[in-house]
Amino acid sequence: MEQFDVVISGFDPYEGIDVNPSREVVRILERDGVPDPPEGTSVRVTGVLLPMSFSKAWPAMLRTIESVHPRIVIATGLKRRKRSIALERCATNIIDADKPDADNMQPRRTPIDPSSPAAYWTQLPLRDILNDFAAHKIPATLSSDAGTFVCNSVFYSLLNWSAAQHDMLAGFISFPPVNETRDGGAGIPLGQMVEAARIVACDAVNYYRRSAASSLEAA
């Protein structure tokens, strides 16, 4: 049985949001885990909740990563007007805050790391994930980026760090608001988002195993 450690991150409460899906999904997955992992594997989930802070969010995530040594990291956030889950394709090296963060800081048109690349592509198998979401009737879209606020800052810092690790997959998914009534407005039920996060974890495990097998064959 091959064990995979997975770190999943969310954020502390958002202003004006009664139920923060990136917080609740993380808490549920850490509590209940992934009941049906890929055959021959077990998946252990560690959750971390991050402050909505440019200076503190990534250090908090990095401390958890360095403690757990996961092979997969799934960062999550919220897009308030979305009607579906957004699978983020690209993290950009820019902060351009249209409002202050939790520390009342509002950087504008500032690089996250001036010495690093302009952007990184996600390491998660988005097409596999999107196909599995469709099979489970979970509404989802591919998104070009995670904005220019703290979500993108965490996403970029994560990929910038993991690019040098060679043994870890990382990416970011944005949840819509929680909407249990399916009334046509923004959001989807929380249960669908929990199921979606488990699918992301399982597809990432499968992709990791395929990639590892390909590397061994090439060697």
C-alpha positions as CSV (number, residue, x, y, z in Angstrom):
1,M,0.0,0.0,0.0
2,E,1.5,3.3,-1.1
3,Q,0.8,6.3,1.1
4,F,0.3,9.7,-0.3
5,D,0.4,12.7,2.0
6,V,-1.8,15.6,0.6
7,V,-1.9,19.1,2.0
8,I,-5.0,21.1,1.3
9,S,-5.2,24.8,2.2
10,G,-8.1,27.2,2.6
11,F,-8.6,30.6,4.0
12,D,-9.8,32.2,7.2
13,P,-13.3,33.7,7.0
14,Y,-14.0,36.1,4.2
15,E,-15.7,39.4,4.9
16,G,-19.4,39.2,3.9
17,I,-19.4,35.4,3.3
18,D,-21.4,33.4,5.8
19,V,-20.0,30.0,4.9
20,N,-16.5,30.0,3.5
21,P,-16.2,26.9,1.2
22,S,-12.4,27.0,1.2
23,R,-12.5,26.8,5.0
24,E,-15.2,24.2,5.3
25,V,-13.9,21.8,2.6
26,V,-10.5,21.8,4.2
27,R,-12.0,21.0,7.6
28,I,-14.1,18.2,6.3
29,L,-11.3,16.6,4.2
30,E,-8.9,16.7,7.2
31,R,-11.6,15.1,9.4
32,D,-13.0,12.5,7.0
33,G,-10.1,12.0,4.5
34,V,-10.5,10.4,1.1
35,P,-12.7,7.2,1.6
36,D,-12.1,5.7,-1.9
37,P,-8.5,6.4,-2.9
38,P,-7.0,4.9,-6.0
39,E,-6.3,1.2,-5.8
40,G,-3.2,0.3,-4.0
41,T,-2.9,3.7,-2.2
42,S,-3.9,5.4,1.0
43,V,-4.3,9.2,1.1
44,R,-3.7,11.1,4.3
45,V,-5.0,14.7,4.3
46,T,-3.5,17.6,6.3
47,G,-5.4,20.8,6.2
48,V,-4.1,24.3,6.8
49,L,-6.1,27.5,7.0
50,L,-4.3,30.7,5.9
51,P,-4.8,34.3,6.8
52,M,-5.9,36.6,4.0
53,S,-2.6,38.3,4.2
54,F,0.1,38.9,1.6
55,S,2.9,38.6,4.1
56,K,1.6,35.7,6.3
57,A,-0.4,33.3,4.0
58,W,2.5,31.7,2.1
59,P,4.8,31.4,5.2
60,A,1.9,29.6,7.0
61,M,1.5,27.2,4.1
62,L,5.2,26.6,3.8
63,R,5.5,25.7,7.5
64,T,2.9,23.0,6.9
65,I,4.5,21.7,3.8
66,E,7.9,21.4,5.4
67,S,6.4,19.6,8.4
68,V,4.3,17.1,6.4
69,H,6.5,16.6,3.2
70,P,3.5,16.0,1.0
71,R,3.7,14.8,-2.6
72,I,0.5,16.7,-3.5
73,V,-0.6,20.2,-2.4
74,I,-4.0,21.6,-3.3
75,A,-4.6,25.2,-2.5
76,T,-8.1,26.5,-2.5
77,G,-9.9,29.9,-2.5
78,L,-13.1,31.6,-3.3
79,K,-14.5,33.4,-6.3
80,R,-17.6,35.1,-5.1
81,R,-19.6,35.4,-8.4
82,K,-18.8,32.0,-9.8
83,R,-21.6,29.4,-10.5
84,S,-19.0,26.6,-10.8
85,I,-15.6,25.4,-9.5
86,A,-12.7,27.1,-11.3
87,L,-9.7,25.0,-12.1
88,E,-6.8,27.6,-12.1
89,R,-4.3,27.1,-14.9
90,C,-1.8,29.8,-14.3
91,A,-0.2,31.7,-11.4
92,T,1.2,35.1,-12.3
93,N,4.0,37.1,-10.7
94,I,1.9,40.1,-9.8
95,I,0.1,41.7,-6.8
96,D,-2.4,44.3,-7.7
97,A,-4.8,44.5,-4.8
98,D,-8.1,46.4,-5.3
99,K,-8.7,46.3,-1.5
100,P,-6.6,45.9,1.6
101,D,-5.7,42.5,3.0
102,A,-6.2,41.4,6.6
103,D,-3.2,43.5,7.6
104,N,-4.6,46.6,5.9
105,M,-1.9,46.3,3.2
106,Q,-2.8,47.1,-0.4
107,P,0.1,46.6,-2.8
108,R,-0.5,47.8,-6.3
109,R,1.3,46.6,-9.5
110,T,4.0,44.8,-7.5
111,P,5.8,41.6,-8.4
112,I,5.5,38.8,-5.9
113,D,9.2,37.9,-6.5
114,P,11.1,40.2,-8.8
115,S,13.8,37.6,-9.4
116,S,11.4,34.8,-10.5
117,P,9.6,34.0,-13.7
118,A,6.5,36.0,-14.9
119,A,4.2,33.0,-14.5
120,Y,3.9,29.2,-13.8
121,W,1.5,26.7,-15.1
122,T,-0.4,24.4,-12.6
123,Q,1.0,21.0,-12.0
124,L,-2.4,19.3,-11.6
125,P,-3.9,17.2,-14.4
126,L,-6.8,19.6,-15.1
127,R,-8.2,17.8,-18.1
128,D,-8.5,14.5,-16.1
129,I,-10.1,16.5,-13.3
130,L,-12.5,18.3,-15.5
131,N,-13.6,15.0,-17.2
132,D,-14.2,13.4,-13.8
133,F,-16.1,16.4,-12.6
134,A,-18.4,16.0,-15.6
135,A,-18.9,12.3,-14.9
136,H,-20.1,13.3,-11.3
137,K,-22.2,16.2,-12.6
138,I,-20.0,18.8,-10.7
139,P,-20.1,22.1,-12.6
140,A,-16.6,23.3,-13.3
141,T,-14.6,25.5,-15.7
142,L,-11.0,26.1,-16.6
143,S,-9.8,29.5,-15.4
144,S,-6.9,31.5,-16.8
145,D,-5.7,32.8,-13.5
146,A,-6.5,33.3,-9.8
147,G,-6.7,37.1,-9.9
148,T,-4.1,39.4,-8.4
149,F,-5.0,39.2,-4.7
150,V,-3.9,36.9,-1.9
151,C,-5.1,33.7,-3.7
152,N,-2.8,34.3,-6.6
153,S,0.0,35.3,-4.4
154,V,-0.2,31.9,-2.5
155,F,-0.6,30.0,-5.8
156,Y,2.4,31.7,-7.4
157,S,4.6,31.3,-4.3
158,L,3.6,27.6,-4.1
159,L,4.5,26.9,-7.7
160,N,7.7,29.0,-7.5
161,W,8.8,26.9,-4.5
162,S,7.7,23.5,-5.8
163,A,9.4,24.1,-9.2
164,A,12.7,23.2,-7.4
165,Q,11.4,20.2,-5.6
166,H,10.9,17.7,-8.4
167,D,8.8,15.3,-6.3
168,M,5.6,17.3,-5.6
169,L,2.5,18.3,-7.6
170,A,0.8,21.5,-6.7
171,G,-2.2,23.6,-8.0
172,F,-5.1,25.8,-7.1
173,I,-8.8,25.5,-7.3
174,S,-11.3,28.3,-6.7
175,F,-14.7,27.4,-5.1
176,P,-17.9,29.4,-5.7
177,P,-20.1,30.5,-2.8
178,V,-22.1,27.8,-1.0
179,N,-25.6,27.6,-2.5
180,E,-27.7,24.7,-1.2
181,T,-30.9,25.7,-3.0
182,R,-29.6,25.5,-6.6
183,D,-31.8,28.6,-7.2
184,G,-29.9,29.7,-10.3
185,G,-27.7,32.2,-8.4
186,A,-24.0,32.0,-7.8
187,G,-22.7,28.9,-6.0
188,I,-23.2,25.2,-5.7
189,P,-23.9,22.9,-2.7
190,L,-21.0,22.4,-0.2
191,G,-21.2,18.6,-0.6
192,Q,-20.4,18.9,-4.3
193,M,-17.3,21.0,-3.4
194,V,-16.2,18.3,-0.9
195,E,-16.6,15.6,-3.5
196,A,-14.7,17.8,-6.0
197,A,-11.7,18.2,-3.7
198,R,-11.6,14.4,-3.2
199,I,-11.6,13.9,-7.0
200,V,-8.8,16.4,-7.4
201,A,-6.8,14.5,-4.8
202,C,-7.4,11.1,-6.4
203,D,-6.6,12.4,-9.9
204,A,-3.4,14.0,-8.7
205,V,-2.4,10.7,-7.1
206,N,-3.0,8.8,-10.3
207,Y,-1.2,11.4,-12.3
208,Y,1.8,11.3,-9.9
209,R,2.0,7.6,-10.2
210,R,1.8,7.6,-14.0
211,S,4.5,10.3,-14.1
212,A,6.8,8.4,-11.7
213,A,6.3,5.2,-13.8
214,S,7.2,7.1,-17.0
215,S,10.3,8.6,-15.4
216,L,11.5,5.1,-14.3
217,E,10.9,3.7,-17.8
218,A,12.8,6.6,-19.3
219,A,15.7,5.9,-17.0
